[in-house]
Amino acid sequence: MKKIKVNTDGCIGCGMCYNSDPVHFGPNEEGYSTVISEENIDVELVQNLVASCPVGVISLVDEDEKECTCEHCHCHDDEAA
Ligand code: SF4
């Protein structure tokens, strides 16, 4: 299953994603995009949004994909136990 991620800190609030897909994206109080639903994602639509976001802060990842692949951090140590 795919999962949508938005780096709200990098969003410029252009509104393109949440106007195009208001089911899955919505503005926070400051107008920056957040993910509001992960249900029934239209992968093709979200892939278009990933490609169209002017600052490239939307991504579509496999749900079980680890966010960090860094070998030097310890953010996944608890998962290995
Ligand atoms: S398209 Fe990108 S910059 Fe525009 S609101 Fe969505 S996440 Fe923010």
Residues whose N, C-alpha, C, O or C-beta is under 5 A from the ligand:
A	BS01	SF4	C11 I12 G13 C14 G15 M16 C17 Y18 S33 C53 P54 V55
